[in-house]
């Protein structure tokens, strides 16, 4: 610091940084440590540091700004930003950013910089101040967005730690199927609660983290713009519509989980809000918010198109319904009209959600099976098929031997029927008799068909055994005729139905 004879301080120097490791704020043309020199005479403001070059450490450079080159100065903590037309920041229309040693030093430096502010910047500051004064923010634990994020995190931990679904990738999908994943057959069979529960489940911690980060970024802003009640309508309304669209598009082919349908709804609601209240928002707020929101939707929808397994139907349904709901429940930030319009627009939003829900439920496809019963069926009979195939092969070998030499092979064939073939199907009859499924559903028809077939084999094999021991030459042919009829009846009962979990 230097002083002239009059005691004035014509030159002040401050240590600064142009980036913080791991931070999102950084200077677009300088890097690392540097200095700011303020000369009162002109005045001029000189930033010295290293040139920001890709992949290399640039040489030292000094950037000098005049009083007319700096405006719209803002301070956040120890970080200072200002608008300019000079340098890379001016060309890219980004703020010039630098960091002081601490917040008090930043306050001193900000007071030394030009205080000129343009009209749109002042309007944006006033808009932000008004927005901060609205209810919907408050303490962290009062934020609906934070509570939703917390519930998602708790559900994920419970699923991974308590039900073994896996932390990083799906280790067991059955808990999702049982407790909340969205699927056409399960949801439309009266389990409509899955439209909501699927919004709080995630396939791995990366899936959770990406969704919660996107919600954290956009949710707090929308919550302030709308207020808690209107925000809840937009979040859950668009999320449920997204789940319904997923059912309409994928049917029973996908088990869908994740908050992304609702999060797309949040971004859609921001667009809907801006479409209705754009005249009450400064251009400097609307333009970047519109671009970032539209960019988020476009990028993620395209990503979903080129990567299989992503539920783009839920994304698109959530986004489009979010636009509609956001437009309906949008409120101006001015307190008086906000209070006057709040109940009416909330009612409009709720009514629109109810209409969309009713249409979605009415046109959703229905299925004649229950996934949980199909899974139970598969679990109960998971090893029966392999055991039966081995038994049938043994039966065919016994038949071939019997046909070649009935006198010699007859006794062994009879022992096989009595001690292996008949007991297997008797056990299958008992097992099938102990299972119970919904009447007139596919699983129950399959159970009854297989039960009748197993009973027919027990009866037919018993008659064959009696015929072998009585020396009847037509016993085998009679058995095969009865067995063919039983197999045909089984095919008619269940053969045309595709197996689905």
C-alpha positions in Angstrom: 0.0 0.0 0.0 1.3 3.5 -0.9 0.2 7.0 0.0 0.8 10.4 -1.6 1.7 13.6 0.2 -2.0 14.4 0.8 -2.5 11.2 2.7 -4.7 9.6 0.1 -4.1 6.0 -0.9 -3.7 5.9 -4.6 -2.9 2.2 -4.8 -4.2 -0.8 -2.9 -3.2 -4.4 -3.5 -5.1 -7.5 -2.4 -4.2 -11.2 -2.8 -6.8 -13.1 -4.6 -7.5 -16.5 -6.1 -9.2 -17.3 -9.4 -10.5 -20.7 -8.6 -11.2 -23.0 -5.6 -10.3 -26.6 -5.9 -13.4 -28.7 -6.6 -15.6 -25.6 -6.7 -18.1 -24.6 -9.5 -16.9 -20.9 -9.4 -13.8 -20.2 -11.4 -12.4 -17.4 -13.6 -12.7 -18.1 -17.3 -9.2 -16.7 -18.2 -7.0 -16.7 -15.1 -6.1 -19.5 -12.7 -4.5 -20.1 -9.3 -3.3 -17.3 -7.1 -2.9 -13.7 -8.1 -3.4 -10.1 -7.1 -5.8 -7.3 -7.5 -4.3 -3.8 -7.7 -6.7 -0.9 -7.3 -5.4 2.5 -8.5 -7.6 5.4 -7.4 -6.3 8.0 -9.9 -8.1 6.7 -13.0 -9.5 4.5 -11.4 -8.2 1.2 -12.8 -8.4 -2.4 -11.5 -5.6 -4.7 -12.5 -5.8 -8.5 -12.0 -2.5 -10.4 -12.3 -2.3 -14.1 -12.5 -1.5 -17.1 -14.7 -3.3 -17.4 -18.0 -5.8 -20.2 -18.1 -4.8 -22.6 -20.9 -6.0 -26.1 -21.5 -3.7 -28.9 -20.2 -0.8 -26.5 -19.5 0.1 -23.9 -16.9 0.0 -20.5 -18.7 2.5 -17.7 -18.2 1.8 -14.6 -16.1 -0.6 -12.0 -17.5 -2.3 -8.8 -16.2 -5.8 -7.8 -17.1 -6.7 -4.1 -16.6 -10.3 -2.8 -16.2 -11.5 0.8 -16.1 -14.4 2.0 -14.1 -16.7 1.8 -17.2 -15.6 -1.9 -17.7 -17.1 -3.2 -14.5 -20.7 -3.2 -13.4 -23.2 -5.5 -11.6 -20.8 -6.3 -8.7 -22.1 -9.1 -6.4 -20.5 -10.7 -3.4 -21.2 -14.1 -1.9 -18.9 -15.0 1.1 -15.4 -14.3 -0.2 -16.4 -14.7 -3.9 -16.9 -11.6 -6.0 -18.5 -11.5 -9.5 -19.0 -8.6 -11.9 -20.2 -8.1 -15.5 -17.8 -6.8 -18.2 -17.4 -6.6 -21.9 -13.6 -7.3 -21.8 -11.7 -10.5 -22.2 -13.0 -14.0 -22.3 -15.7 -13.2 -19.7 -17.1 -10.5 -21.9 -17.0 -12.6 -25.1 -18.8 -15.5 -23.4 -21.2 -13.2 -21.5 -20.1 -14.8 -18.2 -19.2 -12.9 -15.0 -15.6 -12.3 -14.1 -15.0 -14.2 -10.9 -12.4 -14.0 -8.2 -12.0 -15.0 -4.5 -10.6 -12.9 -1.7 -8.8 -14.1 1.4 -12.0 -14.0 3.5 -15.4 -12.4 3.6 -14.4 -9.1 5.3 -11.7 -8.6 2.7 -14.2 -9.3 0.0 -16.6 -6.7 1.5 -13.8 -4.1 1.4 -12.9 -5.0 -2.2 -16.5 -4.9 -3.3 -16.9 -1.4 -1.9 -13.9 -0.3 -4.0 -15.3 -1.6 -7.2 -17.7 0.5 -9.4 -21.3 0.4 -8.1 -23.0 0.8 -11.4 -25.9 -1.7 -12.0 -28.0 -2.1 -15.0 -31.8 -2.1 -14.9 -32.3 -5.8 -15.5 -29.7 -6.7 -12.9 -31.5 -4.6 -10.3 -34.8 -6.2 -11.3 -33.2 -9.6 -10.8 -31.9 -8.7 -7.4 -35.3 -7.4 -6.3 -37.0 -10.5 -7.7 -34.5 -12.7 -5.7 -35.1 -10.6 -2.5 -38.9 -11.0 -2.9 -38.5 -14.7 -3.6 -36.4 -15.1 -0.5 -39.1 -13.4 1.6 -41.8 -15.9 0.5 -42.7 -18.9 2.5 -41.5 -22.2 1.1 -37.8 -21.8 2.0 -37.2 -21.4 5.7 -35.1 -23.9 7.6 -33.6 -26.9 6.0 -35.9 -29.4 7.8 -38.9 -27.3 6.8 -38.2 -27.7 3.1 -40.4 -30.1 1.3 -37.6 -30.8 -1.2 -35.2 -31.7 1.5 -37.8 -34.0 3.1 -38.5 -35.8 -0.2 -34.7 -36.3 -0.6 -34.4 -37.6 2.9 -37.3 -40.1 2.4 -35.7 -41.3 -0.8 -32.4 -41.9 1.0 -34.0 -43.7 3.9 -36.0 -46.0 1.6 -32.8 -46.8 -0.3 -30.9 -47.7 2.9 -33.8 -49.8 4.2 -34.1 -51.7 0.8 -30.3 -52.2 0.5 -29.5 -53.1 4.1 -32.8 -54.7 5.2 -33.9 -56.5 2.0 -30.6 -57.1 0.2 -31.5 -55.3 -3.0 -27.9 -54.2 -3.4 -26.0 -50.9 -2.9 -24.4 -50.3 -6.3 -26.4 -52.7 -8.6 -29.5 -54.8 -8.2 -28.7 -57.9 -6.3 -32.3 -59.0 -5.8 -35.3 -57.5 -7.6 -38.0 -59.4 -5.6 -38.2 -56.7 -2.9 -38.9 -54.1 -5.6 -41.6 -56.3 -7.1 -43.2 -57.0 -3.7 -43.1 -53.6 -2.1 -43.5 -50.9 -4.7 -42.1 -51.1 -8.3 -44.4 -49.9 -11.0 -45.6 -52.5 -13.5 -48.7 -52.7 -15.7 -49.9 -56.1 -14.4 -49.2 -55.4 -10.8 -50.4 -51.7 -10.7 -53.6 -52.2 -12.6 -54.6 -55.2 -10.5 -55.7 -52.8 -7.7 -52.3 -51.9 -6.5 -52.5 -48.3 -7.6 -50.3 -47.2 -4.7 -47.4 -48.4 -6.8 -47.7 -45.2 -8.9 -46.4 -43.4 -5.8 -44.1 -46.0 -4.0 -42.1 -46.5 -7.2 -41.1 -42.8 -6.9 -39.1 -43.5 -3.7 -37.2 -46.6 -4.9 -33.9 -46.7 -6.8 -31.8 -49.3 -8.6 -28.4 -48.6 -6.9 -26.8 -45.6 -5.2 -25.7 -43.9 -8.5 -29.4 -43.9 -9.6 -30.4 -42.4 -6.3 -27.5 -39.8 -6.3 -28.2 -38.5 -9.9 -31.9 -38.1 -9.2 -31.5 -36.4 -5.9 -28.9 -34.0 -7.2 -31.3 -33.0 -10.0 -34.1 -32.6 -7.5 -31.9 -30.5 -5.2 -30.9 -28.2 -8.0 -34.4 -27.5 -9.3 -36.7 -28.4 -6.4 -35.8 -25.6 -4.0 -36.4 -22.9 -6.7 -39.7 -24.3 -7.7 -40.7 -24.7 -4.0 -40.1 -21.0 -3.4 -41.9 -20.0 -6.6 -45.0 -22.0 -5.8 -45.1 -22.5 -2.1 -45.2 -25.8 -0.3 -48.8 -26.9 -1.2 -48.7 -26.0 -4.9 -45.2 -27.5 -5.1 -46.5 -30.8 -3.6 -49.3 -30.9 -6.2 -46.8 -30.3 -9.0 -44.3 -32.9 -7.7 -46.7 -35.8 -6.9 -49.1 -34.9 -9.7 -46.5 -35.1 -12.4 -44.8 -38.1 -10.8 -48.0 -40.1 -10.7 -48.9 -39.1 -14.3 -45.4 -40.2 -15.4 -46.0 -43.6 -13.7 -49.3 -43.9 -15.5 -47.7 -43.1 -18.9 -45.0 -45.8 -18.1 -47.8 -48.3 -17.6 -49.5 -47.3 -20.8 -46.3 -47.5 -22.8 -44.5 -50.4 -21.3 -47.4 -52.5 -20.0 -46.1 -55.4 -18.0 -42.7 -55.5 -19.7 -40.9 -53.3 -17.2 -40.5 -52.9 -13.4 -40.0 -49.2 -13.1 -38.6 -47.4 -10.1 -37.1 -44.0 -9.5 -38.0 -40.3 -8.8 -37.0 -39.2 -12.3 -40.6 -38.9 -13.5 -41.4 -36.5 -10.7 -38.1 -34.7 -11.2 -38.8 -34.2 -14.9 -42.2 -32.9 -13.6 -40.3 -30.3 -11.5 -38.4 -29.1 -14.5 -41.6 -29.1 -16.6 -43.4 -27.1 -13.9 -40.6 -24.5 -14.0 -41.3 -24.1 -17.7 -45.0 -23.9 -17.1 -44.4 -21.3 -14.4 -42.3 -19.2 -16.7 -44.8 -19.4 -19.5 -47.5 -18.0 -17.2 -45.5 -15.6 -15.1 -42.8 -14.5 -17.5 -43.9 -10.9 -17.4 -43.4 -10.9 -13.6 -39.8 -12.3 -13.9 -36.7 -10.3 -15.1 -35.3 -11.3 -18.4 -32.0 -12.1 -16.8 -33.8 -14.7 -14.7 -36.1 -16.2 -17.4 -33.6 -16.7 -20.2 -30.9 -18.8 -18.4 -33.5 -20.7 -16.4 -35.5 -21.5 -19.6 -32.3 -22.6 -21.4 -31.1 -24.8 -18.5 -34.5 -26.4 -18.0 -35.1 -27.1 -21.7 -31.5 -28.3 -22.0 -32.0 -30.7 -19.0 -35.1 -32.2 -20.6 -33.7 -32.5 -24.1 -30.4 -34.1 -23.0 -32.0 -36.6 -20.6 -34.7 -37.6 -23.0 -32.2 -38.1 -25.8 -30.0 -40.1 -23.4 -33.0 -42.3 -22.5 -33.6 -43.0 -26.2 -30.1 -44.3 -26.9 -29.7 -46.3 -23.6 -32.1 -49.2 -23.2 -33.7 -49.8 -19.8 -34.3 -46.1 -19.1 -38.0 -45.3 -18.6 -38.3 -42.4 -21.0 -42.1 -42.8 -21.0 -42.2 -41.8 -17.3 -39.8 -38.9 -18.1 -41.9 -37.6 -20.9 -45.1 -38.0 -19.1 -43.8 -36.3 -16.0 -42.3 -33.4 -18.0 -45.4 -32.7 -20.1 -47.8 -33.0 -17.2 -45.4 -30.9 -15.1 -45.7 -28.1 -17.7 -49.5 -28.2 -17.5 -49.6 -28.4 -13.7 -46.9 -25.7 -13.3 -48.9 -23.4 -15.5 -52.1 -24.0 -13.6 -50.6 -23.5 -10.1 -48.2 -20.7 -10.9 -48.3 -17.8 -8.6 -46.9 -14.3 -8.9 -44.2 -13.4 -6.4 -45.9 -10.2 -5.4 -47.5 -10.9 -2.0 -51.0 -9.4 -2.5 -51.9 -11.2 -5.8 -50.2 -14.3 -4.6 -52.5 -14.5 -1.5 -55.5 -13.8 -3.6 -54.8 -16.3 -6.4 -53.3 -19.1 -4.2 -56.5 -21.1 -3.3 -58.0 -20.8 -6.8 -54.9 -22.0 -8.7 -54.3 -24.8 -6.2 -57.8 -26.0 -6.8 -57.2 -25.9 -10.6 -54.0 -27.9 -10.2 -55.7 -30.6 -8.0 -58.6 -30.8 -10.4 -56.3 -31.2 -13.4 -54.3 -33.9 -11.6 -57.5 -35.7 -10.7 -58.7 -35.6 -14.4 -55.4 -36.9 -15.7 -55.4 -39.7 -13.0 -58.9 -40.7 -13.9 -58.1 -40.9 -17.7 -54.9 -42.8 -17.1 -56.6 -45.4 -14.8 -59.5 -45.8 -17.2 -57.3 -46.4 -20.3 -54.6 -48.5 -18.7 -54.5 -52.1 -19.9 -55.6 -54.9 -17.6 -54.0 -58.3 -17.3 -55.4 -61.7 -16.2 -52.5 -62.6 -13.9 -50.9 -61.2 -10.7 -47.1 -60.9 -10.9 -46.6 -61.9 -7.3 -48.6 -65.1 -7.8 -46.6 -65.9 -10.9 -43.4 -65.4 -9.0 -44.8 -67.6 -6.2 -45.7 -70.3 -8.8 -42.2 -70.2 -10.3 -40.6 -70.4 -6.8 -42.8 -73.4 -5.8 -42.1 -75.4 -8.9 -38.5 -74.2 -9.7 -37.0 -77.7 -9.7 -40.0 -79.7 -10.8 -39.4 -79.3 -14.5 -35.9 -80.6 -14.4 -36.9 -83.6 -12.1 -39.8 -84.4 -14.4 -37.7 -84.3 -17.6 -35.2 -86.8 -16.0 -38.1 -89.0 -14.9 -39.7 -89.0 -18.4 -36.4 -89.9 -20.0 -36.2 -92.9 -17.6 -39.8 -93.8 -18.4 -39.0 -93.8 -22.2 -36.0 -96.0 -21.6 -38.1 -98.4 -19.6 -40.8 -98.4 -22.4 -38.1 -99.1 -25.0 -36.7 -102.0 -23.0 -40.2 -103.4 -22.3 -41.1 -103.3 -26.0 -38.0 -105.3 -26.9 -38.5 -108.0 -24.3 -41.7 -107.7 -22.3 -41.1 -110.9 -20.3 -37.7 -109.8 -19.0 -38.2 -106.0 -18.7 -41.8 -106.1 -17.4 -40.8 -106.6 -13.7 -38.2 -103.8 -13.8 -40.7 -101.5 -15.6 -43.3 -102.2 -12.9 -40.8 -101.5 -10.1 -40.0 -98.1 -11.8 -43.6 -97.2 -12.0 -44.4 -98.2 -8.4 -41.3 -96.7 -6.7 -40.4 -93.7 -8.8 -43.0 -92.6 -11.4 -46.2 -92.8 -9.4 -44.6 -91.4 -6.2 -43.3 -88.4 -8.1 -46.7 -87.4 -9.5 -48.4 -88.2 -6.2 -46.1 -85.7 -4.5 -46.8 -83.2 -7.3 -50.5 -83.6 -6.7 -50.1 -82.9 -3.0 -47.9 -79.9 -3.7 -50.3 -78.4 -6.3 -53.2 -79.1 -4.0 -51.5 -77.0 -1.3 -51.2 -73.9 -3.6 -54.0 -71.4 -3.9 -54.2 -68.5 -6.3 -56.8 -65.9 -7.4 -59.8 -67.5 -9.1 -60.1 -66.9 -12.8 -56.5 -65.7 -13.1 -54.0 -67.3 -15.3 -51.9 -68.8 -12.5 -54.8 -70.6 -11.0 -55.8 -72.0 -14.4 -52.2 -73.2 -14.8 -52.3 -74.8 -11.4 -55.6 -76.6 -12.1 -54.5 -77.8 -15.5 -51.2 -79.2 -14.1 -53.0 -80.7 -11.2 -55.5 -82.5 -13.5 -52.6 -83.7 -15.6 -50.6 -85.0 -12.6 -53.8 -86.8 -11.3 -54.3 -88.4 -14.7 -50.7 -89.7 -14.7 -51.1 -91.1 -11.3 -54.3 -92.9 -12.4 -52.9 -94.0 -15.7 -49.6 -95.2 -14.3 -51.6 -97.2 -11.7 -53.6 -98.8 -14.4 -50.5 -99.5 -16.4 -48.8 -101.1 -13.4 -51.8 -103.3 -12.8 -51.9 -104.3 -16.5 -48.2 -105.2 -16.5 -48.6 -107.4 -13.5 -51.6 -109.0 -15.0 -49.7 -109.6 -18.3 -52.1 -107.5 -20.4 -50.6 -106.9 -23.8 -52.7 -103.7 -24.3 -51.8 -102.0 -21.0 -49.0 -99.8 -22.4 -51.1 -98.7 -25.4 -54.1 -97.9 -23.2 -51.8 -95.8 -20.9 -50.3 -93.9 -23.8 -53.8 -93.1 -25.2 -55.0 -91.8 -21.8 -51.7 -89.9 -21.3 -52.1 -88.2 -24.7 -55.6 -87.1 -23.8 -54.3 -85.7 -20.5 -51.5 -83.9 -22.2 -53.9 -82.4 -24.8 -56.1 -81.2 -22.0 -53.2 -79.6 -20.3 -52.2 -77.8 -23.5 -55.7 -76.5 -24.0 -55.7 -75.2 -20.4 -52.3 -73.5 -20.2 -50.3 -74.1 -23.3 -51.4 -70.9 -25.2 -50.5 -68.6 -22.3 -47.1 -67.0 -22.3 -45.2 -67.3 -19.1 -44.6 -63.9 -17.5 -43.3 -62.9 -14.1 
